Amino acid sequence: YNNKSAAVTVTFDDGIYPAAEYYESLFKKYNIHGTAMLISDAVQENMVPKWQALFDGGYVDLGNHSKTHKVIYNDNGTTEAQIREDITGGYNKLKEYFPNEDIITFASPWTQTNSIVTDEVKKNHYANRCAGNSGFVSSSPTEKTLMCLPAFVVTKDNTAAQLNNLIDKAIENKQWFVHLLHGVGDGDFDINKEVCAEHFKYIGSKSDDVWAGSFNEVVKYIYEKQNSIVSYNWIRENALSISVVDWLDDNVFNFPLTVKVNVPSDWAESEVIQNNISTIVNTTIED
């Protein structure tokens, strides 16, 4: 997106509202978008307006982290019906609380997955965030990868230098890096408050190279990129026309794509018209 070298995403689990407020304050400061993965049964009804206000702010969107976070998907004693209810039941309750939010992604509790999980996730979601040691995703993940995307689990032991180095690696290798956060503090799976502030500041400082998009935004972009056809309608001496077409649901896949077009070297400044809206853009020279 916007010709960046890498995408970096912050996800945070379990609906710890004070942590969400703190993350959002830094998101606003450094132009980062993130995704709150909520457990629907853990959302108290009196907190729904506060969460909605957070989503309305535009820096945090919503993902499904199951109904209970108590069902062991890979346990022999767990029934298929229990797994399906934990996934889709969570989605349905979150949609009841937040009817205007796009809940297009799931986050498997304890990174569990199997064929039943994948089948149920696909009914309402387009990606499942699991976990993994690296948190790195290629720029063109397969459908299988999207159903168990790796994420880097941040703990109290991580330093800002360690986390910043992962951002540098994402830029160098042109990848998508996904964080998995929980609370802010001294718990085992909390991020240290000062480390968080320093790390998010670093992400913001890399804005020339990094698209700090939410989990939902990057997933939308990937689907759109992989399902779009770009073609020339006509080419003239001083103008050209292109079309971008896909067959996806525009009510869901509505995130703008970036399209790069080769033009003559003397087109230092060009007028771009899309849907009768005109914009002046500067052309660039790339190696």
C-alpha positions as CSV (number, residue, x, y, z in Angstrom):
1,Y,0.0,0.0,0.0
2,N,1.3,3.5,-1.0
3,N,4.4,1.7,-2.4
4,K,5.8,0.8,1.0
5,S,8.5,-1.9,1.4
6,A,6.7,-3.7,4.3
7,A,3.5,-3.9,6.3
8,V,3.5,-4.0,10.1
9,T,0.5,-4.9,12.1
10,V,-0.4,-4.6,15.9
11,T,-3.0,-7.0,17.2
12,F,-3.9,-7.2,20.9
13,D,-6.0,-9.9,22.5
14,D,-8.6,-10.5,25.2
15,G,-10.3,-7.1,25.4
16,I,-8.1,-5.5,28.1
17,Y,-9.6,-2.0,27.8
18,P,-6.9,0.0,29.6
19,A,-4.3,-1.5,27.4
20,A,-6.4,-0.7,24.3
21,E,-6.7,2.9,25.4
22,Y,-2.9,3.1,25.8
23,Y,-2.3,1.5,22.4
24,E,-4.7,3.9,20.7
25,S,-3.0,6.9,22.3
26,L,0.2,5.8,20.6
27,F,-1.5,4.8,17.4
28,K,-2.8,8.4,17.1
29,K,0.6,9.8,17.8
30,Y,2.5,7.7,15.3
31,N,-0.2,7.0,12.7
32,I,-0.6,3.2,13.4
33,H,-3.7,1.2,12.9
34,G,-4.3,-1.9,15.0
35,T,-6.9,-4.7,15.6
36,A,-8.5,-5.6,19.0
37,M,-9.2,-9.3,19.1
38,L,-12.2,-9.6,21.5
39,I,-13.6,-12.6,23.4
40,S,-17.3,-11.9,23.1
41,D,-18.3,-13.4,26.4
42,A,-15.8,-11.2,28.1
43,V,-17.2,-8.0,26.7
44,Q,-19.4,-6.5,29.4
45,E,-22.5,-4.8,28.0
46,N,-21.7,-1.5,29.8
47,M,-18.4,-1.4,28.0
48,V,-19.8,-1.7,24.6
49,P,-20.2,2.1,24.1
50,K,-16.6,2.6,25.1
51,W,-15.3,0.0,22.7
52,Q,-17.5,1.4,20.0
53,A,-16.1,4.9,20.6
54,L,-12.6,3.4,20.3
55,F,-13.5,1.8,16.9
56,D,-15.1,5.1,15.8
57,G,-11.8,6.8,16.4
58,G,-10.5,5.1,13.2
59,Y,-7.2,3.7,14.6
60,V,-8.5,0.4,16.0
61,D,-10.8,-2.1,14.3
62,L,-12.3,-5.4,15.5
63,G,-11.5,-9.1,15.2
64,N,-13.1,-12.2,16.7
65,H,-11.1,-14.0,19.4
66,S,-13.8,-16.7,20.1
67,K,-16.9,-16.7,22.3
68,T,-15.3,-18.1,25.5
69,H,-11.5,-18.7,25.0
70,K,-12.1,-21.8,27.0
71,V,-12.8,-24.5,24.4
72,I,-9.8,-26.7,23.6
73,Y,-10.1,-27.2,19.9
74,N,-7.6,-30.1,19.6
75,D,-8.8,-32.0,22.7
76,N,-10.3,-35.5,22.0
77,G,-13.2,-34.7,24.4
78,T,-14.2,-31.5,22.5
79,T,-17.1,-32.0,20.1
80,E,-17.3,-30.4,16.6
81,A,-20.4,-28.5,17.7
82,Q,-18.5,-26.9,20.6
83,I,-15.7,-25.7,18.3
84,R,-18.1,-24.3,15.8
85,E,-20.2,-22.5,18.5
86,D,-17.0,-21.0,20.0
87,I,-16.0,-19.5,16.7
88,T,-19.3,-18.5,15.1
89,G,-21.0,-17.9,18.4
90,G,-18.3,-15.3,19.1
91,Y,-18.7,-13.7,15.7
92,N,-22.5,-13.5,16.1
93,K,-22.3,-11.9,19.6
94,L,-19.7,-9.4,18.5
95,K,-21.9,-8.5,15.5
96,E,-24.8,-8.0,17.9
97,Y,-22.7,-5.6,20.0
98,F,-21.0,-3.9,17.1
99,P,-23.3,-4.2,14.0
100,N,-21.4,-1.6,11.9
101,E,-18.0,-3.1,12.3
102,D,-16.3,-5.4,9.7
103,I,-15.4,-8.5,11.7
104,I,-13.5,-10.3,8.9
105,T,-10.7,-11.9,10.9
106,F,-10.4,-14.5,13.7
107,A,-7.6,-15.1,16.2
108,S,-7.4,-18.7,17.4
109,P,-7.2,-19.1,21.2
110,W,-3.7,-20.5,22.0
111,T,-3.0,-20.6,18.2
112,Q,-5.1,-23.8,17.9
113,T,-6.3,-25.0,14.4
114,N,-7.5,-28.0,12.6
115,S,-9.8,-28.7,9.6
116,I,-12.9,-28.0,11.6
117,V,-11.6,-24.7,12.8
118,T,-10.6,-23.7,9.3
119,D,-14.0,-24.7,7.9
120,E,-15.9,-22.7,10.6
121,V,-13.6,-19.7,10.4
122,K,-14.2,-19.4,6.6
123,K,-17.9,-19.0,7.1
124,N,-17.5,-15.4,8.4
125,H,-13.8,-14.5,8.3
126,Y,-11.1,-14.3,5.7
127,A,-8.0,-14.9,7.9
128,N,-7.1,-16.6,11.1
129,R,-4.2,-15.2,13.2
130,C,-2.4,-17.9,15.0
131,A,1.1,-17.4,16.3
132,G,4.7,-18.4,15.7
133,N,8.2,-17.7,16.5
134,S,8.8,-15.2,13.7
135,G,5.6,-13.3,13.0
136,F,6.7,-12.8,9.4
137,V,4.4,-13.3,6.5
138,S,5.3,-13.2,2.8
139,S,3.8,-10.4,0.7
140,S,1.6,-12.9,-1.1
141,P,0.4,-15.5,1.4
142,T,-1.5,-18.5,0.1
143,E,-5.1,-19.3,1.2
144,K,-3.7,-22.0,3.5
145,T,-1.3,-19.5,5.1
146,L,-4.1,-17.0,5.6
147,M,-6.0,-19.6,7.7
148,C,-3.2,-19.8,10.2
149,L,-1.1,-16.6,10.0
150,P,2.0,-16.4,12.2
151,A,2.3,-13.6,14.8
152,F,5.1,-12.7,17.1
153,V,4.0,-13.1,20.8
154,V,5.4,-10.1,22.7
155,T,6.2,-10.7,26.4
156,K,7.5,-8.6,29.3
157,D,11.1,-9.8,28.4
158,N,11.2,-8.2,25.0
159,T,13.2,-5.0,24.7
160,A,12.5,-2.2,22.3
161,A,15.8,-2.9,20.5
162,Q,14.7,-6.5,19.8
163,L,11.3,-5.5,18.5
164,N,12.7,-2.7,16.4
165,N,15.1,-5.1,14.8
166,L,12.1,-7.2,13.6
167,I,10.7,-4.1,11.9
168,D,14.0,-3.6,10.1
169,K,13.9,-7.3,9.0
170,A,10.4,-6.8,7.6
171,I,11.6,-3.8,5.6
172,E,14.7,-5.6,4.3
173,N,12.8,-8.7,3.2
174,K,9.7,-6.9,2.0
175,Q,7.4,-8.8,4.3
176,W,4.4,-8.4,6.6
177,F,5.2,-8.5,10.3
178,V,2.4,-9.2,12.8
179,H,2.5,-8.5,16.6
180,L,0.5,-10.3,19.2
181,L,0.1,-8.2,22.3
182,H,-2.0,-8.5,25.4
183,G,-1.8,-6.1,28.3
184,V,0.6,-3.4,29.3
185,G,2.6,-4.0,32.5
186,D,4.6,-6.7,34.3
187,G,2.6,-9.8,33.5
188,D,4.3,-12.6,31.6
189,F,2.5,-11.7,28.4
190,D,2.3,-8.0,28.9
191,I,4.5,-5.5,27.1
192,N,6.5,-3.1,29.3
193,K,4.9,0.4,29.0
194,E,8.2,2.2,28.2
195,V,9.2,-0.5,25.7
196,C,5.8,-0.2,24.0
197,A,6.2,3.6,23.7
198,E,9.7,3.4,22.3
199,H,8.8,0.6,19.8
200,F,5.7,2.3,18.5
201,K,7.7,5.5,18.0
202,Y,10.2,3.5,16.0
203,I,7.4,2.1,13.8
204,G,6.2,5.7,13.2
205,S,9.7,6.8,12.3
206,K,9.8,4.2,9.5
207,S,6.7,5.5,7.8
208,D,8.6,6.0,4.5
209,D,9.1,2.2,4.3
210,V,6.3,0.8,6.5
211,W,2.6,0.6,6.2
212,A,1.3,0.3,9.8
213,G,-2.1,-1.2,8.8
214,S,-4.5,-3.1,11.0
215,F,-4.9,-6.8,10.6
216,N,-8.2,-6.3,8.9
217,E,-6.8,-3.7,6.5
218,V,-3.9,-5.8,5.4
219,V,-6.0,-8.9,4.9
220,K,-8.4,-6.9,2.7
221,Y,-5.5,-5.5,0.7
222,I,-4.0,-9.0,0.2
223,Y,-7.3,-10.4,-1.1
224,E,-7.9,-7.4,-3.4
225,K,-4.3,-7.5,-4.7
226,Q,-4.5,-11.2,-5.4
227,N,-8.0,-11.0,-7.1
228,S,-7.6,-7.9,-9.2
229,I,-6.9,-7.6,-12.9
230,V,-5.2,-4.4,-14.1
231,S,-5.4,-3.6,-17.8
232,Y,-4.9,-0.8,-20.2
233,N,-8.0,0.6,-21.9
234,W,-6.1,2.8,-24.3
235,I,-2.7,4.7,-24.6
236,R,-2.2,8.0,-26.3
237,E,0.8,10.4,-26.6
238,N,-0.1,12.4,-23.6
239,A,-2.6,10.2,-21.7
240,L,-3.5,6.7,-20.9
241,S,-6.5,4.8,-19.3
242,I,-6.4,1.8,-17.1
243,S,-9.0,-0.4,-15.4
244,V,-8.8,-2.3,-12.2
245,V,-11.4,-5.1,-11.9
246,D,-12.2,-7.7,-9.2
247,W,-15.1,-10.0,-8.4
248,L,-15.0,-9.5,-4.6
249,D,-17.8,-8.2,-2.4
250,D,-17.3,-4.4,-2.4
251,N,-19.2,-4.1,0.9
252,V,-16.3,-6.0,2.5
253,F,-13.3,-5.4,0.3
254,N,-13.3,-1.6,0.1
255,F,-9.7,-0.8,1.0
256,P,-7.9,1.2,-1.7
257,L,-5.3,-0.5,-3.8
258,T,-2.1,1.2,-5.0
259,V,-1.4,0.8,-8.7
260,K,2.0,1.7,-10.2
261,V,2.0,2.7,-13.9
262,N,5.0,3.2,-16.1
263,V,4.8,6.6,-17.9
264,P,7.2,8.7,-20.1
265,S,10.1,10.2,-18.2
266,D,8.9,13.8,-19.1
267,W,5.7,13.3,-17.2
268,A,7.0,15.1,-14.1
269,E,3.5,16.0,-12.9
270,S,0.3,14.2,-14.0
271,E,-3.4,14.5,-13.5
272,V,-5.0,11.3,-12.3
273,I,-8.8,11.0,-12.7
274,Q,-10.8,8.2,-10.9
275,N,-14.6,8.2,-10.7
276,N,-14.6,11.8,-12.0
277,I,-12.3,12.9,-9.1
278,S,-9.1,14.6,-10.2
279,T,-5.8,14.5,-8.3
280,I,-2.4,15.9,-9.3
281,V,0.5,13.5,-8.6
282,N,4.2,13.7,-9.0
283,T,5.9,10.9,-11.0
284,T,9.0,9.2,-9.5
285,I,12.0,7.4,-10.8
286,E,12.8,3.9,-9.4
287,D,15.9,1.9,-9.8
